[in-house]
Amino acid sequence: MFLERVRSRARVTFDLSLFVAQEMCRFSRASLQIEPTSFMTSVLPAGFETERLQMEPRQQLQHRHRLLGPNTGLSGRMERSGLLLLYLKS
């Protein structure tokens, strides 16, 4: 009688611990799929937009150099990284 109760409680404890371990594995697997996906949909577009905004002034400067020659940036106004830099003719 005593051994039967111990066996049944040990079995219930084992079943419960097995169930908890399986659920933790399922949860961790799901969270490992959700976390990178949410990162890619929220953070990466902001990074791409920042890179694009930094690239536009450089492309405009390169375009100006191709059209007018490489020495045109030494006089007048030149926009670089969102700042207006003023150069004096020397």
C-alpha positions in Angstrom: 0.0 0.0 0.0 2.7 2.5 1.0 4.9 1.5 -2.0 2.0 1.9 -4.4 1.4 5.5 -3.3 5.1 6.3 -3.6 5.2 4.8 -7.1 2.1 6.6 -8.2 3.4 10.0 -6.9 6.8 9.4 -8.5 5.0 8.6 -11.8 2.9 11.8 -11.6 6.0 13.8 -10.8 7.9 12.3 -13.7 5.0 12.9 -16.1 4.7 16.5 -15.0 8.4 17.2 -15.3 8.4 15.5 -18.8 5.5 17.7 -19.8 7.1 20.9 -18.6 10.4 20.0 -20.4 8.5 19.4 -23.7 6.6 22.6 -23.4 9.8 24.6 -22.7 11.4 23.1 -25.8 8.4 24.0 -27.9 8.4 27.5 -26.5 12.1 28.0 -27.0 11.9 26.7 -30.6 9.0 29.1 -31.4 10.8 32.1 -29.8 14.0 31.3 -31.7 11.9 31.6 -34.9 10.1 34.7 -33.9 13.0 36.7 -32.6 15.1 36.9 -35.8 12.0 37.6 -37.8 10.9 40.5 -35.7 14.5 41.9 -35.8 14.6 41.7 -39.5 11.2 43.4 -39.9 11.9 46.2 -37.4 15.6 47.0 -37.3 17.0 46.2 -40.7 14.8 48.6 -42.7 15.9 51.5 -40.4 19.5 50.5 -41.1 18.9 50.4 -44.9 17.2 53.8 -44.8 20.1 55.3 -42.8 22.6 53.9 -45.3 20.6 55.3 -48.2 20.4 58.7 -46.7 24.2 58.7 -46.2 24.8 57.5 -49.7 22.7 60.2 -51.5 25.1 63.1 -50.9 28.1 61.0 -51.9 26.4 60.0 -55.1 25.5 63.6 -55.9 29.1 64.7 -55.3 30.3 61.9 -57.6 27.8 62.9 -60.2 29.0 66.5 -60.0 32.6 65.4 -60.3 31.8 63.4 -63.4 30.0 66.3 -65.0 32.2 69.2 -64.0 35.6 67.6 -63.2 37.3 66.7 -60.0 38.4 70.2 -59.0 34.9 71.7 -58.7 34.6 70.7 -55.0 37.4 73.0 -54.0 35.4 76.2 -54.5 31.8 77.1 -53.5 29.5 75.1 -51.4 29.8 71.3 -51.0 27.4 69.1 -49.2 28.8 66.2 -47.4 27.0 64.0 -44.8 24.2 66.5 -44.4 26.5 69.4 -43.5 27.2 72.3 -45.7 30.9 73.0 -45.8 32.2 76.3 -47.1 35.5 76.4 -48.9 37.3 79.6 -49.9 39.1 79.9 -53.2 42.8 79.7 -52.7 
